Amino acid sequence: MNQSNTVPHVAIVIPIYNEEGILHSAVVDLRERLAPLKWSYEIILAENGSTDRTVQLAETLSAKYPEVRYISAGAPDYGKALREGILATQAELVLCDEIDLCDTDFHQRAVAALEANSADLVIGSKLISGAEDERPLLRHVASIGYTSLLRVLLGFKGTDTHGLKAFRRDRVLPIVNACLVNKDVFASELVIRAYREPLRVVEIPVRVKEKRPPSINLFRRVPNVLKSIAKLTWAIRIRG
């Protein structure tokens, strides 16, 4: 794990699980596309319970590139990995990305909004007008259904909670620490609590075209997601 005495301006946090097929090429490509931006940045690979060669590859990338850091959440838990990645950085601006997206167009637009002080949290929505969701139809429909459920149960005001995000760390860190749910629903709790603060939340349309099928089957995720939504509803509606 690389350590530096210089705090970067931007941190890109990427949870990874069983990504040996694309991890190396995705990180190398991301570095190449970030180079022209001249940012002071770090990439935090937040591994969580991989059973393939993801850990070894992440360690190799961290050793080779000074701006790449590797941490491990231990067990398979996307939300815990994302949370620990956010907590691991001191960067002023934090971008939450996915290894099969690495969307530097979103990065630039989000950082511009944050630096202009026009937003505290920027959401890259794949469901808002102007977005292009090129995932399989079933996944698109599932995202719409999930968002609708959050609106009914929790009064969610936006269009999307999962995927690309960017925020000012000092404004959002208290919300990260207040979140009670991990796994797939941590990202939703973070966004919903941000709206309820309220922080200045801005959604911008993104194009989503994944580089590989999801590492966890959609239907296998449903029971845990429903349990987490029930816990989230209790945490926000009752506990507050």
Beta strands, then each sheet from edge to edge (+ up, - down):
strand 1: 10-16
strand 2: 41-47
strand 3: 68-72
strand 4: 93-96
strand 5: 121-125
strand 6: 132-133
strand 7: 165-168
strand 8: 201-205
strand 9: 207-208
sheet 1: 3+ 2+ 1+ 4+ 7- 5+ 8+
sheet 2: 6+ 9+
end
